[in-house]
Amino acid sequence: MRKLLEWVGAGLALGGVAGVLRELTDGWFGLLGFTRLLTENVGLLHGYEIHANVAIAALGASIAAAAGRLGRAAA
């Protein structure tokens, strides 16, 4: 469970950072653009794509950190 949460957290953090880079370069950096599906298809987020990607990256980092603490608490 811990490893799964670490992988999910790392994937979200990497995807969020890649989304910020994509938005700042006007779509030139398209690597790992899975967050584009969220930011382009949710009408509430139009105009706030960078903020949404930063939030996704922060969520991923916090999930990975929580998974690390979970592993230390269980040991």
N, CA, C, O and CB atoms as a CASP TS submission, in Angstrom:
PFRMAT TS
TARGET T0000
AUTHOR 0000-0000-0000
METHOD Language model
MODEL 1
PARENT N/A
ATOM      1  N   MET     1       0.825  -1.190   0.000  1.00  0.00           N
ATOM      2  CA  MET     1       0.000   0.000   0.000  1.00  0.00           C
ATOM      3  C   MET     1       0.872   1.257   0.000  1.00  0.00           C
ATOM      4  O   MET     1       0.597   2.230  -0.703  1.00  0.00           O
ATOM      5  CB  MET     1      -0.940  -0.004   1.209  1.00  0.00           C
ATOM      6  N   ARG     2       1.949   1.204   0.825  1.00  0.00           N
ATOM      7  CA  ARG     2       2.822   2.365   0.927  1.00  0.00           C
ATOM      8  C   ARG     2       3.473   2.675  -0.419  1.00  0.00           C
ATOM      9  O   ARG     2       3.513   3.831  -0.840  1.00  0.00           O
ATOM     10  CB  ARG     2       3.895   2.135   1.995  1.00  0.00           C
ATOM     11  N   LYS     3       3.977   1.652  -1.090  1.00  0.00           N
ATOM     12  CA  LYS     3       4.643   1.858  -2.375  1.00  0.00           C
ATOM     13  C   LYS     3       3.661   2.389  -3.424  1.00  0.00           C
ATOM     14  O   LYS     3       4.012   3.239  -4.243  1.00  0.00           O
ATOM     15  CB  LYS     3       5.281   0.546  -2.861  1.00  0.00           C
ATOM     16  N   LEU     4       2.435   1.880  -3.388  1.00  0.00           N
ATOM     17  CA  LEU     4       1.422   2.350  -4.331  1.00  0.00           C
ATOM     18  C   LEU     4       1.154   3.839  -4.122  1.00  0.00           C
ATOM     19  O   LEU     4       1.088   4.602  -5.086  1.00  0.00           O
ATOM     20  CB  LEU     4       0.116   1.540  -4.174  1.00  0.00           C
ATOM     21  N   LEU     5       1.001   4.250  -2.868  1.00  0.00           N
ATOM     22  CA  LEU     5       0.763   5.667  -2.581  1.00  0.00           C
ATOM     23  C   LEU     5       1.958   6.530  -2.981  1.00  0.00           C
ATOM     24  O   LEU     5       1.791   7.653  -3.456  1.00  0.00           O
ATOM     25  CB  LEU     5       0.455   5.861  -1.096  1.00  0.00           C
ATOM     26  N   GLU     6       3.164   5.998  -2.786  1.00  0.00           N
ATOM     27  CA  GLU     6       4.354   6.747  -3.201  1.00  0.00           C
ATOM     28  C   GLU     6       4.375   6.930  -4.716  1.00  0.00           C
ATOM     29  O   GLU     6       4.685   8.015  -5.208  1.00  0.00           O
ATOM     30  CB  GLU     6       5.637   6.029  -2.736  1.00  0.00           C
ATOM     31  N   TRP     7       4.046   5.870  -5.455  1.00  0.00           N
ATOM     32  CA  TRP     7       4.023   5.963  -6.921  1.00  0.00           C
ATOM     33  C   TRP     7       2.934   6.914  -7.415  1.00  0.00           C
ATOM     34  O   TRP     7       3.165   7.711  -8.324  1.00  0.00           O
ATOM     35  CB  TRP     7       3.814   4.577  -7.533  1.00  0.00           C
ATOM     36  N   VAL     8       1.763   6.829  -6.822  1.00  0.00           N
ATOM     37  CA  VAL     8       0.670   7.733  -7.210  1.00  0.00           C
ATOM     38  C   VAL     8       1.044   9.181  -6.908  1.00  0.00           C
ATOM     39  O   VAL     8       0.833  10.067  -7.736  1.00  0.00           O
ATOM     40  CB  VAL     8      -0.641   7.356  -6.475  1.00  0.00           C
ATOM     41  N   GLY     9       1.596   9.416  -5.732  1.00  0.00           N
ATOM     42  CA  GLY     9       2.018  10.761  -5.360  1.00  0.00           C
ATOM     43  C   GLY     9       3.097  11.306  -6.278  1.00  0.00           C
ATOM     44  O   GLY     9       3.039  12.460  -6.701  1.00  0.00           O
ATOM     45  N   ALA    10       4.078  10.475  -6.584  1.00  0.00           N
ATOM     46  CA  ALA    10       5.153  10.915  -7.479  1.00  0.00           C
ATOM     47  C   ALA    10       4.618  11.191  -8.885  1.00  0.00           C
ATOM     48  O   ALA    10       5.039  12.143  -9.542  1.00  0.00           O
ATOM     49  CB  ALA    10       6.269   9.858  -7.537  1.00  0.00           C
ATOM     50  N   GLY    11       3.690  10.349  -9.339  1.00  0.00           N
ATOM     51  CA  GLY    11       3.101  10.566 -10.665  1.00  0.00           C
ATOM     52  C   GLY    11       2.304  11.852 -10.746  1.00  0.00           C
ATOM     53  O   GLY    11       2.391  12.584 -11.732  1.00  0.00           O
ATOM     54  N   LEU    12       1.522  12.130  -9.700  1.00  0.00           N
ATOM     55  CA  LEU    12       0.751  13.374  -9.679  1.00  0.00           C
ATOM     56  C   LEU    12       1.666  14.594  -9.587  1.00  0.00           C
ATOM     57  O   LEU    12       1.429  15.602 -10.254  1.00  0.00           O
ATOM     58  CB  LEU    12      -0.233  13.370  -8.506  1.00  0.00           C
ATOM     59  N   ALA    13       2.704  14.504  -8.766  1.00  0.00           N
ATOM     60  CA  ALA    13       3.635  15.630  -8.639  1.00  0.00           C
ATOM     61  C   ALA    13       4.343  15.888  -9.964  1.00  0.00           C
ATOM     62  O   ALA    13       4.459  17.036 -10.393  1.00  0.00           O
ATOM     63  CB  ALA    13       4.669  15.360  -7.527  1.00  0.00           C
ATOM     64  N   LEU    14       4.814  14.831 -10.610  1.00  0.00           N
ATOM     65  CA  LEU    14       5.492  14.984 -11.897  1.00  0.00           C
ATOM     66  C   LEU    14       4.534  15.501 -12.965  1.00  0.00           C
ATOM     67  O   LEU    14       4.903  16.355 -13.771  1.00  0.00           O
ATOM     68  CB  LEU    14       6.101  13.650 -12.341  1.00  0.00           C
ATOM     69  N   GLY    15       3.312  14.991 -12.972  1.00  0.00           N
ATOM     70  CA  GLY    15       2.312  15.455 -13.934  1.00  0.00           C
ATOM     71  C   GLY    15       1.937  16.913 -13.724  1.00  0.00           C
ATOM     72  O   GLY    15       1.739  17.650 -14.689  1.00  0.00           O
ATOM     73  N   GLY    16       1.838  17.332 -12.465  1.00  0.00           N
ATOM     74  CA  GLY    16       1.530  18.731 -12.168  1.00  0.00           C
ATOM     75  C   GLY    16       2.635  19.674 -12.616  1.00  0.00           C
ATOM     76  O   GLY    16       2.370  20.736 -13.179  1.00  0.00           O
ATOM     77  N   VAL    17       3.877  19.276 -12.360  1.00  0.00           N
ATOM     78  CA  VAL    17       5.015  20.098 -12.798  1.00  0.00           C
ATOM     79  C   VAL    17       5.075  20.151 -14.323  1.00  0.00           C
ATOM     80  O   VAL    17       5.336  21.208 -14.897  1.00  0.00           O
ATOM     81  CB  VAL    17       6.345  19.541 -12.229  1.00  0.00           C
ATOM     82  N   ALA    18       4.835  19.017 -14.978  1.00  0.00           N
ATOM     83  CA  ALA    18       4.828  19.000 -16.440  1.00  0.00           C
ATOM     84  C   ALA    18       3.684  19.860 -16.990  1.00  0.00           C
ATOM     85  O   ALA    18       3.837  20.507 -18.026  1.00  0.00           O
ATOM     86  CB  ALA    18       4.705  17.552 -16.959  1.00  0.00           C
ATOM     87  N   GLY    19       2.552  19.867 -16.303  1.00  0.00           N
ATOM     88  CA  GLY    19       1.428  20.707 -16.724  1.00  0.00           C
ATOM     89  C   GLY    19       1.748  22.185 -16.604  1.00  0.00           C
ATOM     90  O   GLY    19       1.370  22.978 -17.466  1.00  0.00           O
ATOM     91  N   VAL    20       2.448  22.560 -15.533  1.00  0.00           N
ATOM     92  CA  VAL    20       2.862  23.962 -15.380  1.00  0.00           C
ATOM     93  C   VAL    20       3.826  24.342 -16.498  1.00  0.00           C
ATOM     94  O   VAL    20       3.700  25.409 -17.097  1.00  0.00           O
ATOM     95  CB  VAL    20       3.523  24.198 -13.992  1.00  0.00           C
ATOM     96  N   LEU    21       4.791  23.463 -16.776  1.00  0.00           N
ATOM     97  CA  LEU    21       5.729  23.744 -17.870  1.00  0.00           C
ATOM     98  C   LEU    21       5.009  23.855 -19.212  1.00  0.00           C
ATOM     99  O   LEU    21       5.341  24.707 -20.036  1.00  0.00           O
ATOM    100  CB  LEU    21       6.799  22.652 -17.945  1.00  0.00           C
ATOM    101  N   ARG    22       4.016  22.981 -19.425  1.00  0.00           N
ATOM    102  CA  ARG    22       3.255  23.035 -20.681  1.00  0.00           C
ATOM    103  C   ARG    22       2.506  24.355 -20.810  1.00  0.00           C
ATOM    104  O   ARG    22       2.476  24.952 -21.886  1.00  0.00           O
ATOM    105  CB  ARG    22       2.266  21.862 -20.764  1.00  0.00           C
ATOM    106  N   GLU    23       1.902  24.812 -19.716  1.00  0.00           N
ATOM    107  CA  GLU    23       1.156  26.072 -19.762  1.00  0.00           C
ATOM    108  C   GLU    23       2.089  27.268 -19.958  1.00  0.00           C
ATOM    109  O   GLU    23       1.748  28.211 -20.672  1.00  0.00           O
ATOM    110  CB  GLU    23       0.340  26.251 -18.478  1.00  0.00           C
ATOM    111  N   LEU    24       3.246  27.232 -19.335  1.00  0.00           N
ATOM    112  CA  LEU    24       4.178  28.360 -19.457  1.00  0.00           C
ATOM    113  C   LEU    24       4.845  28.422 -20.826  1.00  0.00           C
ATOM    114  O   LEU    24       5.273  29.493 -21.256  1.00  0.00           O
ATOM    115  CB  LEU    24       5.241  28.271 -18.382  1.00  0.00           C
ATOM    116  N   THR    25       4.939  27.285 -21.515  1.00  0.00           N
ATOM    117  CA  THR    25       5.564  27.264 -22.841  1.00  0.00           C
ATOM    118  C   THR    25       4.531  27.199 -23.961  1.00  0.00           C
ATOM    119  O   THR    25       4.883  26.898 -25.101  1.00  0.00           O
ATOM    120  CB  THR    25       6.515  26.082 -22.953  1.00  0.00           C
ATOM    121  N   ASP    26       3.276  27.472 -23.664  1.00  0.00           N
ATOM    122  CA  ASP    26       2.185  27.475 -24.646  1.00  0.00           C
ATOM    123  C   ASP    26       2.038  26.146 -25.389  1.00  0.00           C
ATOM    124  O   ASP    26       1.838  26.117 -26.603  1.00  0.00           O
ATOM    125  CB  ASP    26       2.407  28.583 -25.648  1.00  0.00           C
ATOM    126  N   GLY    27       2.139  25.066 -24.651  1.00  0.00           N
ATOM    127  CA  GLY    27       1.907  23.754 -25.233  1.00  0.00           C
ATOM    128  C   GLY    27       3.124  23.100 -25.836  1.00  0.00           C
ATOM    129  O   GLY    27       3.022  21.988 -26.355  1.00  0.00           O
ATOM    130  N   TRP    28       4.268  23.744 -25.788  1.00  0.00           N
ATOM    131  CA  TRP    28       5.468  23.170 -26.386  1.00  0.00           C
ATOM    132  C   TRP    28       5.939  21.951 -25.613  1.00  0.00           C
ATOM    133  O   TRP    28       6.404  20.981 -26.212  1.00  0.00           O
ATOM    134  CB  TRP    28       6.579  24.208 -26.447  1.00  0.00           C
ATOM    135  N   PHE    29       5.825  21.986 -24.291  1.00  0.00           N
ATOM    136  CA  PHE    29       6.271  20.881 -23.443  1.00  0.00           C
ATOM    137  C   PHE    29       5.080  19.983 -23.187  1.00  0.00           C
ATOM    138  O   PHE    29       4.348  20.189 -22.219  1.00  0.00           O
ATOM    139  CB  PHE    29       6.890  21.393 -22.100  1.00  0.00           C
ATOM    140  N   GLY    30       4.874  18.999 -24.028  1.00  0.00           N
ATOM    141  CA  GLY    30       3.691  18.156 -23.934  1.00  0.00           C
ATOM    142  C   GLY    30       3.906  16.849 -23.198  1.00  0.00           C
ATOM    143  O   GLY    30       2.989  16.031 -23.121  1.00  0.00           O
ATOM    144  N   LEU    31       5.088  16.633 -22.657  1.00  0.00           N
ATOM    145  CA  LEU    31       5.380  15.392 -21.946  1.00  0.00           C
ATOM    146  C   LEU    31       4.493  15.254 -20.711  1.00  0.00           C
ATOM    147  O   LEU    31       4.316  16.212 -19.958  1.00  0.00           O
ATOM    148  CB  LEU    31       6.863  15.339 -21.544  1.00  0.00           C
ATOM    149  N   LEU    32       3.948  14.086 -20.510  1.00  0.00           N
ATOM    150  CA  LEU    32       3.085  13.794 -19.363  1.00  0.00           C
ATOM    151  C   LEU    32       1.930  14.774 -19.255  1.00  0.00           C
ATOM    152  O   LEU    32       1.669  15.310 -18.178  1.00  0.00           O
ATOM    153  CB  LEU    32       3.892  13.815 -18.080  1.00  0.00           C
ATOM    154  N   GLY    33       1.258  15.006 -20.329  1.00  0.00           N
ATOM    155  CA  GLY    33       0.192  15.991 -20.338  1.00  0.00           C
ATOM    156  C   GLY    33      -1.159  15.457 -19.914  1.00  0.00           C
ATOM    157  O   GLY    33      -2.185  15.942 -20.389  1.00  0.00           O
ATOM    158  N   PHE    34      -1.187  14.455 -19.018  1.00  0.00           N
ATOM    159  CA  PHE    34      -2.473  13.899 -18.614  1.00  0.00           C
ATOM    160  C   PHE    34      -3.286  14.874 -17.776  1.00  0.00           C
ATOM    161  O   PHE    34      -4.503  14.718 -17.674  1.00  0.00           O
ATOM    162  CB  PHE    34      -2.263  12.620 -17.845  1.00  0.00           C
ATOM    163  N   THR    35      -2.655  15.869 -17.176  1.00  0.00           N
ATOM    164  CA  THR    35      -3.426  16.850 -16.412  1.00  0.00           C
ATOM    165  C   THR    35      -4.197  17.789 -17.341  1.00  0.00           C
ATOM    166  O   THR    35      -5.116  18.484 -16.908  1.00  0.00           O
ATOM    167  CB  THR    35      -2.498  17.660 -15.494  1.00  0.00           C
ATOM    168  N   ARG    36      -3.818  17.804 -18.616  1.00  0.00           N
ATOM    169  CA  ARG    36      -4.538  18.614 -19.600  1.00  0.00           C
ATOM    170  C   ARG    36      -5.993  18.166 -19.693  1.00  0.00           C
ATOM    171  O   ARG    36      -6.883  18.987 -19.913  1.00  0.00           O
ATOM    172  CB  ARG    36      -3.861  18.520 -20.984  1.00  0.00           C
ATOM    173  N   LEU    37      -6.236  16.874 -19.526  1.00  0.00           N
ATOM    174  CA  LEU    37      -7.598  16.354 -19.568  1.00  0.00           C
ATOM    175  C   LEU    37      -8.462  16.986 -18.486  1.00  0.00           C
ATOM    176  O   LEU    37      -9.644  17.251 -18.704  1.00  0.00           O
ATOM    177  CB  LEU    37      -7.593  14.836 -19.415  1.00  0.00           C
ATOM    178  N   LEU    38      -7.882  17.223 -17.338  1.00  0.00           N
ATOM    179  CA  LEU    38      -8.630  17.856 -16.253  1.00  0.00           C
ATOM    180  C   LEU    38      -8.782  19.351 -16.481  1.00  0.00           C
ATOM    181  O   LEU    38      -9.889  19.882 -16.383  1.00  0.00           O
ATOM    182  CB  LEU    38      -7.942  17.602 -14.916  1.00  0.00           C
ATOM    183  N   THR    39      -7.698  20.030 -16.781  1.00  0.00           N
ATOM    184  CA  THR    39      -7.744  21.485 -16.838  1.00  0.00           C
ATOM    185  C   THR    39      -8.485  22.021 -18.058  1.00  0.00           C
ATOM    186  O   THR    39      -8.999  23.139 -18.021  1.00  0.00           O
ATOM    187  CB  THR    39      -6.352  22.031 -16.824  1.00  0.00           C
ATOM    188  N   GLU    40      -8.548  21.245 -19.137  1.00  0.00           N
ATOM    189  CA  GLU    40      -9.258  21.723 -20.332  1.00  0.00           C
ATOM    190  C   GLU    40     -10.726  21.313 -20.352  1.00  0.00           C
ATOM    191  O   GLU    40     -11.531  21.961 -21.019  1.00  0.00           O
ATOM    192  CB  GLU    40      -8.577  21.202 -21.578  1.00  0.00           C
ATOM    193  N   ASN    41     -11.089  20.260 -19.642  1.00  0.00           N
ATOM    194  CA  ASN    41     -12.456  19.756 -19.698  1.00  0.00           C
ATOM    195  C   ASN    41     -13.336  20.208 -18.543  1.00  0.00           C
ATOM    196  O   ASN    41     -14.541  19.957 -18.560  1.00  0.00           O
ATOM    197  CB  ASN    41     -12.432  18.275 -19.736  1.00  0.00           C
ATOM    198  N   VAL    42     -12.776  20.858 -17.559  1.00  0.00           N
ATOM    199  CA  VAL    42     -13.560  21.380 -16.440  1.00  0.00           C
ATOM    200  C   VAL    42     -13.706  22.877 -16.652  1.00  0.00           C
ATOM    201  O   VAL    42     -12.727  23.619 -16.579  1.00  0.00           O
ATOM    202  CB  VAL    42     -12.885  21.060 -15.052  1.00  0.00           C
ATOM    203  N   GLY    43     -14.917  23.317 -16.913  1.00  0.00           N
ATOM    204  CA  GLY    43     -15.157  24.713 -17.256  1.00  0.00           C
ATOM    205  C   GLY    43     -14.759  25.694 -16.167  1.00  0.00           C
ATOM    206  O   GLY    43     -14.378  26.828 -16.456  1.00  0.00           O
ATOM    207  N   LEU    44     -14.846  25.265 -14.930  1.00  0.00           N
ATOM    208  CA  LEU    44     -14.501  26.122 -13.807  1.00  0.00           C
ATOM    209  C   LEU    44     -13.016  26.493 -13.796  1.00  0.00           C
ATOM    210  O   LEU    44     -12.635  27.521 -13.236  1.00  0.00           O
ATOM    211  CB  LEU    44     -14.872  25.439 -12.507  1.00  0.00           C
ATOM    212  N   LEU    45     -12.182  25.657 -14.413  1.00  0.00           N
ATOM    213  CA  LEU    45     -10.734  25.870 -14.378  1.00  0.00           C
ATOM    214  C   LEU    45     -10.202  26.674 -15.557  1.00  0.00           C
ATOM    215  O   LEU    45      -9.001  26.935 -15.617  1.00  0.00           O
ATOM    216  CB  LEU    45     -10.036  24.551 -14.333  1.00  0.00           C
ATOM    217  N   HIS    46     -11.053  27.074 -16.495  1.00  0.00           N
ATOM    218  CA  HIS    46     -10.568  27.849 -17.639  1.00  0.00           C
ATOM    219  C   HIS    46     -10.004  29.176 -17.162  1.00  0.00           C
ATOM    220  O   HIS    46     -10.675  29.943 -16.471  1.00  0.00           O
ATOM    221  CB  HIS    46     -11.699  28.082 -18.667  1.00  0.00           C
ATOM    222  N   GLY    47      -8.769  29.430 -17.541  1.00  0.00           N
ATOM    223  CA  GLY    47      -8.079  30.630 -17.105  1.00  0.00           C
ATOM    224  C   GLY    47      -7.245  30.411 -15.855  1.00  0.00           C
ATOM    225  O   GLY    47      -6.452  31.272 -15.477  1.00  0.00           O
ATOM    226  N   TYR    48      -7.420  29.268 -15.215  1.00  0.00           N
ATOM    227  CA  TYR    48      -6.685  28.944 -13.989  1.00  0.00           C
ATOM    228  C   TYR    48      -5.885  27.646 -14.142  1.00  0.00           C
ATOM    229  O   TYR    48      -5.696  26.915 -13.169  1.00  0.00           O
ATOM    230  CB  TYR    48      -7.656  28.825 -12.804  1.00  0.00           C
ATOM    231  N   GLU    49      -5.421  27.362 -15.348  1.00  0.00           N
ATOM    232  CA  GLU    49      -4.742  26.106 -15.608  1.00  0.00           C
ATOM    233  C   GLU    49      -3.448  25.967 -14.819  1.00  0.00           C
ATOM    234  O   GLU    49      -3.140  24.888 -14.312  1.00  0.00           O
ATOM    235  CB  GLU    49      -4.459  25.975 -17.076  1.00  0.00           C
ATOM    236  N   ILE    50      -2.691  27.049 -14.714  1.00  0.00           N
ATOM    237  CA  ILE    50      -1.430  26.985 -13.967  1.00  0.00           C
ATOM    238  C   ILE    50      -1.712  26.716 -12.496  1.00  0.00           C
ATOM    239  O   ILE    50      -1.034  25.904 -11.867  1.00  0.00           O
ATOM    240  CB  ILE    50      -0.623  28.298 -14.129  1.00  0.00           C
ATOM    241  N   HIS    51      -2.710  27.394 -11.953  1.00  0.00           N
ATOM    242  CA  HIS    51      -3.057  27.184 -10.545  1.00  0.00           C
ATOM    243  C   HIS    51      -3.511  25.745 -10.304  1.00  0.00           C
ATOM    244  O   HIS    51      -3.155  25.143  -9.291  1.00  0.00           O
ATOM    245  CB  HIS    51      -4.160  28.167 -10.112  1.00  0.00           C
ATOM    246  N   ALA    52      -4.284  25.199 -11.220  1.00  0.00           N
ATOM    247  CA  ALA    52      -4.759  23.820 -11.075  1.00  0.00           C
ATOM    248  C   ALA    52      -3.595  22.836 -11.130  1.00  0.00           C
ATOM    249  O   ALA    52      -3.568  21.869 -10.370  1.00  0.00           O
ATOM    250  CB  ALA    52      -5.786  23.484 -12.171  1.00  0.00           C
ATOM    251  N   ASN    53      -2.639  23.071 -12.014  1.00  0.00           N
ATOM    252  CA  ASN    53      -1.485  22.179 -12.104  1.00  0.00           C
ATOM    253  C   ASN    53      -0.585  22.289 -10.881  1.00  0.00           C
ATOM    254  O   ASN    53      -0.011  21.291 -10.445  1.00  0.00           O
ATOM    255  CB  ASN    53      -0.686  22.484 -13.358  1.00  0.00           C
ATOM    256  N   VAL    54      -0.456  23.479 -10.329  1.00  0.00           N
ATOM    257  CA  VAL    54       0.313  23.636  -9.088  1.00  0.00           C
ATOM    258  C   VAL    54      -0.389  22.881  -7.961  1.00  0.00           C
ATOM    259  O   VAL    54       0.266  22.234  -7.145  1.00  0.00           O
ATOM    260  CB  VAL    54       0.480  25.146  -8.719  1.00  0.00           C
ATOM    261  N   ALA    55      -1.709  22.961  -7.915  1.00  0.00           N
ATOM    262  CA  ALA    55      -2.467  22.236  -6.891  1.00  0.00           C
ATOM    263  C   ALA    55      -2.314  20.726  -7.063  1.00  0.00           C
ATOM    264  O   ALA    55      -2.207  20.005  -6.072  1.00  0.00           O
ATOM    265  CB  ALA    55      -3.954  22.627  -6.947  1.00  0.00           C
ATOM    266  N   ILE    56      -2.303  20.238  -8.298  1.00  0.00           N
ATOM    267  CA  ILE    56      -2.110  18.810  -8.558  1.00  0.00           C
ATOM    268  C   ILE    56      -0.722  18.380  -8.104  1.00  0.00           C
ATOM    269  O   ILE    56      -0.566  17.322  -7.494  1.00  0.00           O
ATOM    270  CB  ILE    56      -2.309  18.492 -10.058  1.00  0.00           C
ATOM    271  N   ALA    57       0.291  19.199  -8.400  1.00  0.00           N
ATOM    272  CA  ALA    57       1.652  18.876  -7.970  1.00  0.00           C
ATOM    273  C   ALA    57       1.751  18.862  -6.443  1.00  0.00           C
ATOM    274  O   ALA    57       2.400  17.984  -5.874  1.00  0.00           O
ATOM    275  CB  ALA    57       2.656  19.887  -8.559  1.00  0.00           C
ATOM    276  N   ALA    58       1.118  19.824  -5.782  1.00  0.00           N
ATOM    277  CA  ALA    58       1.149  19.873  -4.318  1.00  0.00           C
ATOM    278  C   ALA    58       0.419  18.680  -3.720  1.00  0.00           C
ATOM    279  O   ALA    58       0.871  18.115  -2.724  1.00  0.00           O
ATOM    280  CB  ALA    58       0.526  21.180  -3.809  1.00  0.00           C
ATOM    281  N   LEU    59      -0.699  18.292  -4.313  1.00  0.00           N
ATOM    282  CA  LEU    59      -1.435  17.121  -3.845  1.00  0.00           C
ATOM    283  C   LEU    59      -0.578  15.864  -3.974  1.00  0.00           C
ATOM    284  O   LEU    59      -0.538  15.037  -3.063  1.00  0.00           O
ATOM    285  CB  LEU    59      -2.747  16.958  -4.634  1.00  0.00           C
ATOM    286  N   GLY    60       0.101  15.726  -5.101  1.00  0.00           N
ATOM    287  CA  GLY    60       0.975  14.568  -5.303  1.00  0.00           C
ATOM    288  C   GLY    60       2.120  14.535  -4.311  1.00  0.00           C
ATOM    289  O   GLY    60       2.459  13.474  -3.788  1.00  0.00           O
ATOM    290  N   ALA    61       2.720  15.690  -4.047  1.00  0.00           N
ATOM    291  CA  ALA    61       3.820  15.744  -3.074  1.00  0.00           C
ATOM    292  C   ALA    61       3.324  15.398  -1.672  1.00  0.00           C
ATOM    293  O   ALA    61       4.018  14.718  -0.916  1.00  0.00           O
ATOM    294  CB  ALA    61       4.472  17.142  -3.072  1.00  0.00           C
ATOM    295  N   SER    62       2.138  15.859  -1.330  1.00  0.00           N
ATOM    296  CA  SER    62       1.617  15.562   0.003  1.00  0.00           C
ATOM    297  C   SER    62       1.233  14.086   0.137  1.00  0.00           C
ATOM    298  O   SER    62       1.404  13.507   1.210  1.00  0.00           O
ATOM    299  CB  SER    62       0.407  16.449   0.306  1.00  0.00           C
ATOM    300  N   ILE    63       0.725  13.478  -0.912  1.00  0.00           N
ATOM    301  CA  ILE    63       0.412  12.047  -0.872  1.00  0.00           C
ATOM    302  C   ILE    63       1.693  11.235  -0.712  1.00  0.00           C
ATOM    303  O   ILE    63       1.737  10.292   0.078  1.00  0.00           O
ATOM    304  CB  ILE    63      -0.343  11.614  -2.153  1.00  0.00           C
ATOM    305  N   ALA    64       2.736  11.598  -1.461  1.00  0.00           N
ATOM    306  CA  ALA    64       4.011  10.888  -1.348  1.00  0.00           C
ATOM    307  C   ALA    64       4.611  11.062   0.045  1.00  0.00           C
ATOM    308  O   ALA    64       5.156  10.108   0.600  1.00  0.00           O
ATOM    309  CB  ALA    64       4.997  11.386  -2.413  1.00  0.00           C
ATOM    310  N   ALA    65       4.523  12.251   0.612  1.00  0.00           N
ATOM    311  CA  ALA    65       5.053  12.489   1.955  1.00  0.00           C
ATOM    312  C   ALA    65       4.264  11.710   2.997  1.00  0.00           C
ATOM    313  O   ALA    65       4.846  11.158   3.931  1.00  0.00           O
ATOM    314  CB  ALA    65       5.026  13.985   2.286  1.00  0.00           C
ATOM    315  N   ALA    66       2.954  11.660   2.846  1.00  0.00           N
ATOM    316  CA  ALA    66       2.126  10.898   3.782  1.00  0.00           C
ATOM    317  C   ALA    66       2.434   9.405   3.686  1.00  0.00           C
ATOM    318  O   ALA    66       2.430   8.706   4.699  1.00  0.00           O
ATOM    319  CB  ALA    66       0.633  11.151   3.508  1.00  0.00           C
ATOM    320  N   ALA    67       2.694   8.920   2.498  1.00  0.00           N
ATOM    321  CA  ALA    67       3.044   7.516   2.332  1.00  0.00           C
ATOM    322  C   ALA    67       4.379   7.205   2.995  1.00  0.00           C
ATOM    323  O   ALA    67       4.560   6.127   3.560  1.00  0.00           O
ATOM    324  CB  ALA    67       3.093   7.150   0.851  1.00  0.00           C
ATOM    325  N   GLY    68       5.306   8.142   2.926  1.00  0.00           N
ATOM    326  CA  GLY    68       6.577   7.954   3.595  1.00  0.00           C
ATOM    327  C   GLY    68       6.427   7.909   5.109  1.00  0.00           C
ATOM    328  O   GLY    68       7.082   7.114   5.783  1.00  0.00           O
ATOM    329  N   ARG    69       5.572   8.755   5.633  1.00  0.00           N
ATOM    330  CA  ARG    69       5.319   8.740   7.083  1.00  0.00           C
ATOM    331  C   ARG    69       4.570   7.467   7.486  1.00  0.00           C
ATOM    332  O   ARG    69       4.799   6.925   8.567  1.00  0.00           O
ATOM    333  CB  ARG    69       4.507   9.994   7.508  1.00  0.00           C
ATOM    334  N   LEU    70       3.689   6.999   6.627  1.00  0.00           N
ATOM    335  CA  LEU    70       2.943   5.775   6.913  1.00  0.00           C
ATOM    336  C   LEU    70       3.891   4.601   7.023  1.00  0.00           C
ATOM    337  O   LEU    70       3.723   3.734   7.880  1.00  0.00           O
ATOM    338  CB  LEU    70       1.890   5.510   5.830  1.00  0.00           C
ATOM    339  N   GLY    71       4.877   4.575   6.163  1.00  0.00           N
ATOM    340  CA  GLY    71       5.857   3.479   6.188  1.00  0.00           C
ATOM    341  C   GLY    71       6.698   3.510   7.448  1.00  0.00           C
ATOM    342  O   GLY    71       7.005   2.454   8.002  1.00  0.00           O
ATOM    343  N   ARG    72       7.082   4.694   7.920  1.00  0.00           N
ATOM    344  CA  ARG    72       7.886   4.804   9.132  1.00  0.00           C
ATOM    345  C   ARG    72       7.066   4.491  10.373  1.00  0.00           C
ATOM    346  O   ARG    72       7.595   3.945  11.342  1.00  0.00           O
ATOM    347  CB  ARG    72       8.486   6.197   9.245  1.00  0.00           C
ATOM    348  N   ALA    73       5.785   4.827  10.356  1.00  0.00           N
ATOM    349  CA  ALA    73       4.938   4.584  11.516  1.00  0.00           C
ATOM    350  C   ALA    73       4.649   3.083  11.684  1.00  0.00           C
ATOM    351  O   ALA    73       4.498   2.603  12.807  1.00  0.00           O
ATOM    352  CB  ALA    73       3.622   5.368  11.384  1.00  0.00           C
ATOM    353  N   ALA    74       4.576   2.357  10.583  1.00  0.00           N
ATOM    354  CA  ALA    74       4.268   0.938  10.640  1.00  0.00           C
ATOM    355  C   ALA    74       5.491   0.111  11.052  1.00  0.00           C
ATOM    356  O   ALA    74       5.348  -1.003  11.555  1.00  0.00           O
ATOM    357  CB  ALA    74       3.746   0.464   9.290  1.00  0.00           C
ATOM    358  N   ALA    75       6.674   0.652  10.840  1.00  0.00           N
ATOM    359  CA  ALA    75       7.899  -0.125  11.134  1.00  0.00           C
ATOM    360  C   ALA    75       8.266  -0.114  12.587  1.00  0.00           C
ATOM    361  O   ALA    75       9.264  -0.720  12.977  1.00  0.00           O
ATOM    362  CB  ALA    75       9.057   0.401  10.342  1.00  0.00           C
TER
END
